[in-house]
Structure formats: C-alpha cells, structure tokens
Amino acid sequence: MSNSIWISDYDVIHRCAIDDFQLSVAAFPNKMVAKFLSQPRNWEVAQWELASIGPRTDFYVRGDDLVETYTSDESQLSTEIYNRILPERDGIELILSRQTALLDSDPGLPLRFRFDDANSISTMNAEGGWNPPGLGPLDRVELDGPMAVVVGCLDAVQYGLFVYPGDCEKMQVRRTNEETVVVTLPLFTAHLEKGVIRRSRIQLVRAEGKKAMQQLADRYHAFCASEVPLTT
C-alpha cells in the first residue's frame, strides 16, 4: 500500500492506494469530498461529501487510517473523521465523531454518498436478506433498519453501504437518473451536551462473483456484531 499527500493553496489531497482500490480524500473550503476508485481501470465508483463542518485543523496518516479534524468557531463543534482501510483490503470504514463546547448544541450533519454508473440497487429486509432490485415506482426509499444497501456498478462489482445499528435514524436512498444513486445519512440528529462525544460508523465494502450478495449480507451482520474500534 502506498500513501501520499499533496497540499496546495486551495485544497489538501490524500491518496491511499493498494492493488484493488484507491481512496482519495480532498478538502476544499468548508467541504470534504472523498472518492473510492476501482483498480486497475481507475473507475470512480463512489463519492461522499460532508459540507459546512468548518475549516480543517489537522490532517495526517496513522497506519492505514486517514485522520481529519475540523472545527467550527461559529457553532463550537469539532468533527473528527477516521477513513479506515479494512483489514481485508476490500473496503473502508468511516468513523465520525462530534463534540461541542456549548451546553446544548445541534450537531446534525448530513453525509451524502453518490454512486455513478450504478447498474442495480438492492436494500436489505428485516429478515437479513436482500429485497428484489429496485426502489419502487418513486425510485426512492427510506430505511430505518436494517440500514444496508448494495449498488451494482458497471465494473461488475457489488458495493455495500452499511450503517452501524443506532448510529443513524434513517437511510435515504434514491435514484436520481439511470446512472446515479444517491444515499443520504442524517447523522447526529439528537442534541449534544457539552463535553459529550457522539460517534457514527459507516462501512463501504465490495464483493464480486456469484456469491457477492451473500458475502455482503455476511459482512453486514459481522459489522453489526463488531465492537466499537479504538481511534486514538
């Protein structure tokens, strides 16, 4: 695996590359954008965005983690993001935390994923299996548990997006056109007291072949049963 960082007058870009994929994270003024690229064709699969989280105050690499810290003076909210390469090297885990210096604060933060060249989309049912592909006549659905969706892209790989139970009230999934699927996660919706840290975990994993959907279902259940990882 190779890690590299570029710093310019306008943004900070970090790229973490291994044989199967490349993770790129770029920070622009008041906005963070990351991309998950499929190798070896350098196919951009997914992009996710956090806006209005204040300027970046720190950015570094710790092992396989890309760690970012943002602080907003106006809202007195600090945001820490761990972009963690998973041990199997077939996906990443985002560990986000927020803390406030105020007695009562609204820490709400939408995390938005966009899948380009999306060929199919499936959501998980209450029994832990996959619903038939599609989102119904309105091309949109809200999931309140289990929060797991699989997007099949044109690189013949299935990409699963999972939310750890209890870390988000709902997952909003919609197809905006024939090629694009957008998933929005409204995080940290409960008010936050001074000094309390709230955390959310999201995984983006990949699988391919005839058993890809079963592999992703197994990965989701293992994620739900996993312990909260250390980030310090």
NORZISUL-V270676 format. One record per run of one state. SS is the DSSP state (h for helix, s for strand, l for the rest). FROM is the first residue (numbers start at 0). LEN is the number of residues. Records with the same first field share a line. If there is no record, write none. Layout:
SS->FROM-LEN ; FROM-LEN
This chain:
l->0-1 ; 7-4 ; 17-3 ; 28-2 ; 38-4 ; 51-3 ; 62-2 ; 72-4 ; 85-5 ; 100-3 ; 106-2 ; 115-2 ; 124-5 ; 130-9 ; 143-4 ; 153-4 ; 163-7 ; 175-5 ; 187-3 ; 193-3 ; 207-4 ; 225-7
s->1-6 ; 11-6 ; 20-8 ; 30-8 ; 42-9 ; 54-8 ; 64-8 ; 76-9 ; 90-10 ; 103-3 ; 108-7 ; 117-7 ; 129-1 ; 139-4 ; 147-6 ; 157-6 ; 170-5 ; 180-7 ; 190-3 ; 196-11
h->211-14
